[in-house]
Amino acid sequence: MEIAVIGTGYVGLVTGVCFADLGNNVFCIDTDKEKIERLSQGEIPIYEPRLFEMVRENSERGRLHFTTSLKEGIEKAEAIFIAVGTPSGPNGEADLSQVENVAMEIARHLDHNAVVVNKSTVPVGTGNLVARLIAENTVHHPEVTVVSNPEFLREGAAIFDFMNPDRVVIGTDSDTAGAEIAQLYRPLNCPIIITDILSAEMIKYSSNAFLATEISFINEIANICELVGADINEVVHGMGLDKRINPAFLNAGVGYGGSCFPKDTLALVNIADNVGYNFKVLNSVIEVNARQRFRVIDKLLTEFRDLSGKRVAVWGLSFKPNTDDIREAPATDVIIKLLEMGAEVSAYDPVAGENTQKILPDIEYASDSYGAVKGAVALLIMTEWNEFKQADIKKIKGLMASPIIIDGRNIYHPREMRELGFTYYGIGR
């Protein structure tokens, strides 16, 4: 099939590359000229496992193309995927300006029948909005059907998730368009749910809100565990053996971040507010998460009343491992707070240091994990990168000014760390 994907962020680029890998002819479109030039030369602007190899392979095979021209990109497209950003507005609402602009551009240039697919995370009713904008501004008057096809990709595992989905959700009022988009996903051998557009849009927000709720819930349980002397890992193990409970997101720590959960929970609260419903549970989820990231500083202050002039090491700057994305990363807020308290910060992340340096230029960036801890009075672990799990603990102890580890991701075992001479703090342990 001839496919156009508008937007080359995480979702758009992964979607385009994977569809090309499945044998389709794909044009990826973006207004960022520099990004398109880099992609055309095989340079990947984001860190995502396997993405570089798949871009190169499918470009060489002539199935993947990059352009800044929407007119060129949709010239032969049978399916046009909208995958642009929908950032949070001042009140948590999703900013749809990019989606609206794309819809208007499609209306101006599309001269043949096609299916327009909303891949961006958008509020309930956006599919109808896009359909109306295209209909009201069309120049050539083709037959256009708008479909909702929300994404469920995890950064750091986006290629795997696209190729091995739990389900594909397609929202449409057209049996023909639904079947056409479903056919694109048939090679993946996964459940395909075809429903109405409004329900498809709601499925996306509801899924992310539920996962965010799990994270905040288990962090509240972890905080209680600390007060009563229980171990959150043992509690989660016992909970997870219940077939009704999926333990995948029951990992206590410093909370969620990234481009999806913070934005989507706020957007769903805004959707509820707009229809006069007070979403108390989700408001509490957001509040708990905002507070949870600072638990590591609370623990640090039990060792030092005053952080002025003290060197504190931070391992992990991305919001999760296997990505260089620092959007809403807990480490960012923690570092800002440490600087406000007068601490000197040395940080290390395998891939996210360059991105963090753009917003936090006044801290020290180490070239490896051991360089970050040299002379530090404490180490804060904010991202569970595998290389941190395999670090030489004895070497770390020898490099630090005082052997204090505050493990915001529970990657070490408390008893083992204490036997090695560390003052160790986990979350809920």
N, C-alpha and C positions, 0 to 999 in steps of 0.2 A: 504494500500500500504506500501511496505518497502521503507523507506526514510532515506537518510543520509544527515546531514547538517554539512558542514565543516566550523568551526569558531563558537565560542560561545560568541561573543560580543553582543551588543544590538540586532542587526538584526538576527544573527544566533540563539541565544538562544531563542528569542521570536518566531522565525519561527519554530524551532524544537518543542518547548513546545506546540504551538498552533496546529500544525499538529498532534501531539500526542493526544491532547485533542479532536481532530476531529475523533479519532479512528484509526490512523495510527501507525505503529511500527517505531519508530524514533531512530536513533543513532546520537548523537551530538559529533563531533570530534574536538579536539583542541590539539595543541602541548604543551600547558601550563599544565604541569603535576599537579601543585598545584591547578590550577583552576578546572581541571577535578576531582581531589580528593574532593575538596570542594563541587562541584555540586553533586557528587555521594553521599555525606553525607547530601545533602539537604541544603547546604549553598549557598546563592546567592551572587555573587561578585559585582553585580550592584543593584541599587535601582530602582525598577520599580513596580508600583502598581499591585497587584494580581499575580506577577510572582512567588513569593515564594510558595504560595498555589498551583499553577498549576504545578510547578515542583514536589512538594511533592506528589500530588494526582496522577499524571501520572506515576511517578516513582514507586509508590506503586502498581499501576495497571499493571505494567510490560510493558508499552507502550513507556517509555522514558529511554534511556540508554546513558551513557557518557563514552568516551574512548579516549585515546591518539593515538590509532592505526588506521590509515586511512584504512589499509588493513582489519581489523576487521569491521570497521564501514561501509564499502561499500560492504562487502562480499555478501550480498543478496539484496542490494539496487536497486530498479527499477528507482528511481529518486535521483540524487545526487546534492544537493544545495551547491554552493560555496558562502559563506557569510563571507569572510575575509576582512580585512581592505584595503582601497585604499587611504592612506594619501596623502597630498599635497607634491609634490616635490619642488625643489628650485625655479622653475619658475611657480608654480601653477599647474603643470601637475599632474595627478593622478599617484601615484606610484603603478604599477601593479605587483611588484615583488612577493607579496604573492599570487596573482591570478595565476601567471605563475608557481610558485612552486607547487601549488595545482594541476594545470593541469598536470604537469609532474608526480606527485605522482599518480594521477588517472590513467594515461597512464601505469605506471609500475604495478599497482595492479589489475586493473579492468579486470575480466576474463569472463564477461557476458554482454549481451546487456543492455544498460541503457540510460536514458536521463540525461545529465549534464546541470544544471540550474544555470546561473549567477544571483545570488541575490545581490551581491556586486554592489555598484554604480561604473560604469566603463565607460570609454570614448567610443564613437562610433567606432565600429570595433573590440571591445574586444571579442565579441562572435566568430568572425572569427578567432581571434588569439588563443583562447582556443581550438577551433576545430582543428586548424592546429597543435598546440603543442601536443594534444592527439594523433592525427593521425601519427605524425612523431616519437613519442616516445612509441607507444603502444607495449606491449610485447605479449599479448594474442590475439590481433586483434578482439575485439568484435565490434559490430555495435553501435556507439555512436552518438547521436544527441545532439547538443548544443542549448540551449534555453535561451533567455533573459527574466527574470521575475523580474523587478525592484521593490524595496520596497518603500512604502509611509508611513512609521511609524513615529509617533511623540514620542519622548522620553517623558515619563510621562503619555502617553496614548497609548503605543505601543500594549498592549494586546487588548484594545478596537478597535484600528485601524485595527489590523489584522482580528479580528472577525467581524468587521463592515466596510469593505472597501468601498470607493466611487466607486472604479473600480479595476479590476485586469488586468494588462497588460502582455501579453505573446508574445514574439517575436520569430518567428521560420519560417523556410522554409519547415517544415514537418507537414503535416496535422495530421499524427498519433501522433507525439510528442506533438503538440499543444493540441490535444484532451485529451491526457493522463494527461498533467499538468492542463488543464482546469478542469478535473474531480476532482482533489484535492480540487478545490475551489468551486465546485457546492454547498456544504452545506451552504455556506455563502450567497447565494441568492443575488449576486451583479452583475453588468455588467462586462462581461469578454471580453476584447479586444484582438483579435489575429491579429497580424500584423507581418511585417518583423523584423528581429533582429535589424537592424540599426535604424529603427524608434522607436522601444521599448527602445533602449538605449538613444535615443535623448529625448523621452518623460520624462524620469526621470530628466535629467539635466534641461530641459526646465521648468518643473513644479517648481523645487526648485528655479531656477533663477527668475521666475516670482513672486513667493512669496517673495523672498528677495527684489525684485524691489518694490513691494507694501510697504514693511516696510520702505525702504529708502525714497520712495516718501512721505509717510505720515509724516516721521520725518522732511523732508524738509518743508512740509506744516506747521507742528507744529512750526518750528523755525520762519517761517514768521508770524504765528499767534502771537507769543510773541512780535514781532516788531510792529505789527499793532493793537494789543489789542484784538484780537479775541480769542475764546476758542476752542481748537482743538477737544474736546469732542463733542461740539455742531456742529462743521463742519463735523466730521465723522458721527454723527447721521443723518445730512441732506444728506450727500453723500450716506449713506447706504440704504436709503429708495428708491433709484434709483435701479430698478430691474436689471440693467446692471452691478451694482457694488456690489461685495461681501465684506462686511465690516469685515470679520473674521480676516484679517491680517492688518487692518488699526488701529493698536494700537500704538500711539506715545510713545516713550520712549528712552532708551539708545541703541537701535539697536539689531540686531540679533547676536547670537553666536552658540555654539554647534559644533557637529561633521559633520553636513551636509551643511548648507547654506554657511558658509565661504569656505569650501573645494570645494563644487560643483560650486559655482560661479567662483572661480579661475580656476577650471578645464575647464569650458565651455569657458571662455575667452581664455584659452590655446588652446582648440580645434579650436576656430575661428582663432586665430593667425596662427595655423599650416596650415590652408587652405587659408591664406592671407586675412582674413576679420577682420576689426577693429570693435569690438563690443563696440561701444562708450557708449551705455546706461548702459550695465552691468559694464563697468569700472567705471562709475560714481556711480552706486549703491554701489560698493565695497568701493570707496573713501568716500562716504557719511557715510556709516556704521562705517568705521574706525574712523571718526571724531566725530560721534554722541555720543559715550560713554563718551567722555570727557566733554560733556555739563554740567554734574553735577559739575565738578571741576570749570568750568567757573562761574557757579552760586555761588559756595562756595567762590570764590575769590572776588565776589562783596561784601561779608561780612567781609572777612579777607584778607588783603594784604599779610600777612605773616603767613604761617601755622606752622612755626617752634615751636615744643613743644606742639602744640595744639592737643587735643584728638578728633579724628573723628570716629564716629561709622558707620559701614556698615552693613546693613541688606540684606542678600541674596548673596550667593557666586556661586551657580549653574547658568548656563546660562538661565535656565527657571525653573519654579516650578515643583514639583513632580519628580525630578531626582537629582542624586548626580553628574551628569556630569558637569565638569568645563572646558571642552575643549572650547577655544575661548570665555570664559565667560567675559562679559564686566567688572564685578567686579574685576577680576584679574588685568586688565590693569589699572583700576582706583586706586586700592590699591598700585600698584607699583609706580604710579605717585605721590600719596600722600606721600609715604615714601621718594621719591626723593625730595619732597618739605619740608621735615623735620617734617611731621605730625606723631603723634602716632595713630595707628589704632587698634580699637577693633571691632571684627566682629562676626556675628552670622548667621548660616544657619541651618535649621532643620536637614539636612542630608549630606551636602557637606563640612562640616568643616574639616573632616579627609582628604579628597582628597586635599583640598586647603592647608592644613598644610604641605603637602609634597613638595609644590613648594614655599610656603610663610611661612616659619617657624618662622619668626621674628615679627609677629604681635600677638596681644592677641585674643584668641578665647573664647568667652563667652558661658556659658552653656544654656543661654536663651536670648531672645530679650531684656529683661530689663537690664540684666547684661552688655550687649554691650553698652547701651546708658549712663550708669552711668558716670557722670563727663564729658561727651562729649560736645563739643561746637557746634556740628552739627551732624545730622543723614542723611546718604545717603541711599536711598532705591533702590537696584539694581535688586531684584528679587521679583515678585509679589506672594509670598507664602500667602496662605489664612490666616495663623495665624497672619501675619502682618496687614491684613485688619481688624482683630478683636481685635487688641491690645488696652490696656487701655491707651488712649491718655493722660489723666490727670496724670496718674502715670509716663508716659514717661517725661512729662514736669517737674515733680518734681525731677526726677533723673538727668536731663541734666544740664550742666553748663550754657548753653544758649539755648533757645527753637527755634532752627533752623532746619527745615526739608527740605531736597532736595529730592523730590519724583521722582525718575527716571522711575517709572512705573505708575504714576498717579493713585495710589490706594486710595488717599484721596481727599476730596472736598476742594478746596482752601478757600472758604468763611468760611466753618465750622472750618477749622484749624486756620484761622486768628481770628475768634471769640473766640477760646480757648486760644489765646495769643501767637500763634506760628508765626514766620517768615517762610513763606511757599513758596517754589518754586516747580512748576511742570514742565512738558515738554509741551510747547505750550499752556499754560494756564495763 
